[in-house]
């Protein structure tokens, strides 16, 4: 019976640590870029886009599709980095297992 109580305390402590780690992810930022830095996108560890910076030389009114492609590439780069950040931060709790819905 004592072992069960100790195990439940450990589980509760781990849950609290995981919640804190997930909260901290929201404070961490990553940057995705495209076009040699012509477009930069900032995202947090919750995969929320925080900002987009476009250098003037990236804007060509005759080639809007290029700018759209650069923005898309930079967003995907930022989101991939945010996913990696979340995976790394949460791996210490999951032992590297991919648990659906956890992060």
C-alpha positions as CSV (number, residue, x, y, z in Angstrom):
1,X,0.0,0.0,0.0
2,X,2.9,2.4,0.9
3,X,4.5,1.7,-2.5
4,X,1.3,2.7,-4.3
5,X,1.1,6.0,-2.4
6,X,4.7,6.7,-3.2
7,X,4.2,5.9,-6.9
8,X,1.1,8.2,-7.0
9,X,3.2,11.0,-5.5
10,X,5.8,10.4,-8.1
11,X,3.2,10.5,-10.9
12,X,1.7,13.7,-9.5
13,X,5.2,15.3,-9.3
14,X,5.9,14.2,-12.9
15,X,2.6,15.7,-14.1
16,X,3.4,19.0,-12.4
17,X,6.8,19.0,-14.0
18,X,5.4,18.3,-17.4
19,X,2.8,21.1,-17.1
20,X,5.5,23.5,-16.1
21,X,7.7,22.4,-19.0
22,X,4.7,22.9,-21.4
23,X,4.1,26.3,-20.0
24,X,7.8,27.2,-20.4
25,X,7.6,26.2,-24.1
26,X,5.3,29.1,-24.7
27,X,8.0,31.4,-23.5
28,X,10.7,29.9,-25.8
29,X,11.2,31.2,-29.3
30,X,12.6,29.9,-32.5
31,X,13.2,31.5,-35.9
32,X,12.6,30.2,-39.3
33,X,14.1,31.8,-42.4
34,X,14.0,31.7,-46.1
35,X,15.7,33.4,-49.0
36,X,18.9,33.8,-47.2
37,X,17.2,35.7,-44.4
38,X,15.0,37.8,-46.7
39,X,12.0,36.4,-44.7
40,X,12.1,35.6,-41.0
41,X,9.3,34.1,-39.0
42,X,9.4,33.8,-35.2
43,X,7.3,31.2,-33.4
44,X,7.1,30.0,-29.8
45,X,7.3,26.4,-28.5
46,X,3.5,26.1,-28.7
47,X,3.8,26.5,-32.5
48,X,2.2,30.0,-32.5
49,X,3.6,32.5,-35.0
50,X,4.8,35.6,-33.1
51,X,6.1,37.7,-36.0
52,X,7.0,37.9,-39.6
53,X,9.9,40.1,-41.0
54,X,10.2,40.7,-44.7
55,X,13.3,42.6,-46.0
56,X,12.4,45.2,-48.6
57,X,14.6,43.5,-51.2
58,X,12.3,40.5,-51.0
59,X,9.4,42.5,-52.3
60,X,9.1,42.5,-56.0
61,X,5.6,43.6,-57.2
62,X,6.2,41.7,-60.4
63,X,6.9,38.4,-58.6
64,X,4.4,38.1,-55.7
65,X,4.5,34.3,-55.9
66,X,8.2,34.3,-54.9
67,X,7.4,36.3,-51.8
68,X,4.5,34.0,-51.0
69,X,6.9,31.0,-51.4
70,X,9.5,32.6,-49.1
71,X,6.9,33.3,-46.4
72,X,5.5,29.8,-46.6
73,X,9.0,28.3,-46.4
74,X,10.0,30.5,-43.4
75,X,6.7,29.6,-41.6
76,X,7.3,25.9,-42.2
77,X,10.9,26.2,-41.0
78,X,9.8,28.0,-37.8
79,X,7.1,25.4,-37.1
80,X,9.5,22.5,-37.7
81,X,12.0,24.1,-35.2
82,X,9.2,24.7,-32.7
83,X,8.2,21.0,-33.0
84,X,11.8,20.0,-32.5
85,X,12.1,22.2,-29.4
86,X,8.9,20.7,-27.9
87,X,10.1,17.2,-28.6
88,X,13.4,17.8,-27.0
89,X,11.9,19.5,-23.9
90,X,9.3,16.8,-23.4
91,X,11.6,13.9,-24.2
92,X,13.0,14.1,-20.7
93,X,9.6,13.1,-19.4
94,X,8.6,10.6,-22.0
95,X,11.9,8.9,-22.5
96,X,11.8,9.7,-26.2
97,X,8.4,8.0,-26.7
98,X,6.0,9.9,-29.0
99,X,2.8,10.2,-27.0
100,X,-0.1,11.5,-29.2
101,X,-1.7,14.7,-27.8
102,X,1.0,15.3,-25.2
103,X,2.8,18.1,-27.1
